[in-house]
Amino acid sequence: MPKYLVQASYTAQGTEGLLAEGGTGRREAVEQVLRSCGGSLEWMYFAFGEDDLYCVVNMPDAVSMAATSMKVRATGAVRSRAVLLLSPEDIDAAARKPVEFRAPGA
C-alpha cells in the first residue's frame, strides 16, 4: 500500500478546533477520515514551525489520497501537502528499470 508523508498547517479556525479537541481528538479524526477511504495512520506528530503536523499514512491508491486531501482542505481549517514515499526496494526496482532518454543537444 502506498505511503505518504503529510505535512499540514492549521489555519486560525483549525487551531481553535485543536484547542477544543486536543491532540488525541484530532488523531481520532485523522484515523477516521483515512479509514473512510481504505487507508490507515502509521504515525502522527505535532511540531513547532512552519508545519504544525506530520503524518505518515497508508492509502490504497493516489485517487484515495487525493479524495481525502480535497475533503480535508475544503474545510478551510488545514493547509496540507502529501509526498509519496518510496521504499529502498522501490528505488532498487527503479534503478533496474530500462529507460530510454536522450539529453538535450545530444
C-alpha positions, 0 to 999 in steps of 0.5 A: 500500500502506498505511503505518504508523508503529510505535512499540514498547517492549521489555519486560525479556525483549525487551531481553535478546533485543536484547542477544543479537541486536543491532540488525541481528538484530532488523531481520532479524526485523522484515523477516521477520515483515512479509514473512510477511504481504505487507508490507515495512520502509521504515525502522527506528530505535532511540531513547532514551525512552519508545519504544525503536523506530520503524518505518515499514512497508508492509502490504497491508491493516489485517487484515495489520497487525493479524495481525502486531501480535497475533503480535508482542505475544503474545510478551510481549517488545514493547509496540507501537502502529501509526498509519496514515499518510496521504499529502498526496494522501490528505488532498487526496482527503479534503478533496474528499470530500462529507460530510454532518454536522450539529453538535450543537444545530444 
